């Protein structure tokens, strides 16, 4: 069923007061709420968002999409929680392109609540970490899809500085080759990551081990071409590790020049997705990323004194915008709507 499987219709309903899903639409009588990363419903018909490449397209829902939209319209659907302003913009645009629904009624259920993140180190930890940076600068790349998340361009650009500075790069991620790489490139880069002495590569690690790496790293890397949010950015920032990122989708909402480095890619006007509809589009985005990374790294190596301050700013940003207690208060208010509905 592909994306059409994101539909919760249980044979036996658990005994709960409310159901809260991620990307899933519910066909139940009980109150429910959904958190989503791009659009909801997220079906085979809506996931590619073809209207962003062709503004003349209006969406005539297929059976699954219409069934999901009907479920969202019911009173027991008490909220649509977008992970980001980017996701909210995409959702609003989709609703306005879809035939046969009350877009305004669904928009009234829409809100933005960014995910929570605990701060994982203190300012003294950050200070001690950067006292040792003059010996070797530790870079950390985290991403399940090495090609899609800009791993190739990151390594190619860092390689220019290996003979001039003490550099070590840790890569945590798989070499899948779907949209941004080929099987031939996968085989080539497996050799690179395994054999270049300045790189340590892990295909996968438990999250607690990844967080240990985040706490030791001086500069994080997620120069991604395509992401809905970028959770690893939050984890690196929470460990006092400023991050090099692109400026797509939700990333400018969680990273900026005060706490990291942003590389601009050509984007669409809706949710800030990097334009990647054709092979030529992807080639241009890769060229943009290589140029942006060169500028970032030249800035970093020319002014290493800035990195510690960006790390401290990263911690403060996590405290200000991703406080778990404040997140809990917002979610509790949403759940309170279900209680009021029942009473």
N, C-alpha and C positions, 0 to 999 in steps of 0.2 A: 504493500500500500504506500510505501514511501512516506512522504510528509503527511498524507491523509490519515496516518495512524495516530497522529497527535490529537486523539479524541478519547475522552474518558467516559465510558458507558459501562459501569460495573454490573456484573450479574448479581453479586451480593454486595449491597452498599454497607460500608463500615459504619459503626455507630459513632458518628462525629457530629459536631455542631456546624462545622464549615470545612470545605475542601479548598485548598490553595494549591494550584498547579503551576508548572513552568511550561509555557507555550501550548498547553493542552486546553482544549475546550471541553466542557462537561455537559453530559446529558443526564442530569440528576434532578431530583426535587429539592434537595437541600441547598442552602446558600453556598456560593462558590465565588472565588476570585482567581484571576490568572495574572501572573507576571510574565512578560514577554520581552524578547530581545530585538525583534524587527517588526513583525506584524502578527496580529491574531485576527482570524484564524491563520495558522501557518500550514497551508495545504500545498499539494502539488501545483495547484493553479496560481497561488499567490507568492510562493517562496522566491521565484526568480524576479518578481516585480518588473515585468516587461514594460509597464507603463512609464518607467523611469527613462528608458531608452527611446520611447516613442510617445510623446505627449498627446498624440491624437487618440490613443487607445483608451477606451472605457471597458470595464471588466463586467462581463455577463457571468454571474456565478454558475459554476457547475453544481452538481447535486451535493457533493460533500461540502463545498464552500458555502452554499446556501444553507444547508443544515446547520453548519457551525455558526453562521451569522444569526440564524434564528435563535440558537441557544444563547448567544451573547445578548440578544435583545430581551430575553426573559427577565422578569424582576429579580429572580433568585441569583442572577449574575450581578454581584454587587460592586464589582470594580475591575478595571483593566489597568494594571500597573506596568507602565513602561520603565525599562531599566535606565533610560536616558532620554534627554531631550531629542536626540537623533531618532530614537525609536518612536517617540511620540509624533514627530513630524512625518515619518514614513507611514505610521498608522492613520493619521489624519488624511494624508494624501490618498491612501488606499480607499478609505471610506468614501471619499468624495468622487472616486472613480468607479465605484461599484454601483450597479443598477439595483433597484428594488429593495433598498434598505433606508431606514431613517438614520442618516449619518449623524445628525445633531444629537439624537438620543444616545447613540453609542459614544459620541465624543464627551457627553456629560459624565460618563462613567470613567473617563480616562484621566490618569494622573501619572506623575513621574516620581519614583522613589529609587534612588541609587542604592546599590548593595552596601552592606556594612563591612567594615574591616577593622580589626583590632590593631593598635600600634604594637609592634613586636620587639622594639628596642627603645632605649632612652638616648638622650642627647650625649651623655658621656660615652656610650657605646660608639656612637657615630664619630665622636672626636678621636677616640682611641684607634678606630679603624683607619681613619685618614692620616694618622701619624705615620703609618707604615706604607703609604701609597708610593713614596719615592723609590722603594725597592722594586716593586712590580705592580702595575695597574691591572686590577682584576675586572674583566668584562664578563657579563653573564647574559646569555641568550636563552629564553624559555619559550617554547612553542611546539605544539604537537606536529604542526605541518611546517617543516623547515623552509620549504620553497615559498609557500604562501605568506609566511611571516617575515620574509626578507632576509633569511639566513644567508643565502648565497651572496647577496650584495654586502651584508655586514662583514663576512669573512674576507671577501675580495678587497674591501676598503681598508679593513684593519691590517691586512697583510702588508700594505705599503709602509706601515710604521714599525713592523716587527724588528727590523734591523736598527732602528733609531731610538727605540724606547723599550723599556721592560714591559712586555705585554703578555697577558695570559687570558684566553677566552675559554669559558666553560659553556658548552652547548647542551641543553636538555631538550630533546625533541626527535621525532621520527622523520625519516626521509620519504614521506608519501609524495606522490607525483601526479596529483589529479589535474588541477587547473593551471598551476604556475610552474610546473616542472615536468620532465619526461623521464622515462625509465632509464635512458642513457645517462641523463644528468644524475639520477639517483645513484647509479653505479659509480659514476665519476666522483661524486661528493662523499660517498661512503669511504672511498680511498683517501680523500682529503682529510676528512674528520678523524680518521683512524691513524693517519701517518704524519701529520704535521705536528711537530713537537710542542708548539705553543698553544695547541688546542686540546682540551679534554672533552670527550663526547659521551653522553649518556642518552640512550634511546628513551628511557623512562626511569623515573625515580619516585619513591613515595613522597607525599607532600611535605612531611617533616624534614626530609633530606633536602628538598628544594629550598625550603625556608632557611636552612642552615647556609646554603650557598648564597641566598639573598643577603643574609646578614654579613657575609664576608666580602661580597662584591662591592666594588667602588662605583661601577657604571653598569646599569641594566640596559638591555637591548630588546625592543619589540618594534622594529621598523616595518610593520606589517602592511601588506597590500589590501587585506580583506579581513575584517574582524567586526563583530557586533559590539563588543565592549572592551575587552582587554583586562581580564581579572588579574593576570600576572603583573600588570603595572601596579595595581593596588598593593599586591603582596611585596613587590620590590620596594615601593615607596614606604610601606609600613616597616620595612627593615632598614630604613635609612639609606636606600640605594636609588639615586635619581636615574631616570630612564630616558634613552633615546627612542623616540617614537615617530611615526607618521601622524598626520593630522586628520585621519579619516574617522567616520562614524562618531562614536561617543568619546574617542580618545582626547580631543581638545577640551572635553568637559572634565577630564581627570588628570591631564598633564598640560603644563605650559612652560614658558621659558623661565619662570621664576624657580621651578622645582625640577626642571629637566630640559630636554631639547626636542623641538618639533620640526619635522621635515614636511614640507607642503607637497602634496600630490594633486593632480587635476581631479576634481570631484564633481559629482552631479549636484544639482541644486536642492534635492529633497532632503536626504538624511546624511549627506556627506560621504557617500560611498565612492571610492576611487573608481574612475571610469575604466572598465575592463571588458567591454563587450566583444572586442575583436583581438586578433593576434597583434595587430599594430598598436592597439590601445595598451596591451600588456607590455609590449616592447618599450613604449614611451614611458610607462610608469616605472619600469626597471631603470631606465636612463635617469629619470627624475630622482629616483631613490639613491642611485650611485652618486649623483652630484650633491644631493643634500647630505648624505653621510660624509662625503669628503669635507664639506664645510663644517659639519658638526665636530668631526674628529680633529680637524685642524684647530678649531676653537678650543677643544678640550685639552689637547697637548700643549697649546700655546699658553693657556691660562688654567693650569690644574688647580690653582687656589680657589676657583669658583665652585668646585665639585662638592666640597664639604658643606658650603652654605646651601647649595641646592638640595643636598641630602637632608639637612635640618628643615628646610622649607617643605620637603616631601612629607616628613613626619607631621609637621603642623597642618598640612593640607588634609592628611588622613584624619587627624583629630577633629578638624573643623567640618568636614563634609561627609565622613563615613562612620561617624560615632555609632557603635552598636546600640547604645541606649536610646539615642534619638531615632534610629531606625525602628527599634521595637515600639516606641511611642506612636510612630506613624502607622505601623502595621496594626497595632492594637486598635487604633481609631477606625481603620478599614474593617476589621473584624467586628467592631461594635455596631457597624451597619447591619450585620447579619443578626445580631441579638435584637436590635430594634425592629427588624423586619419580622422576626418570629413572635415577639411580644405584641 
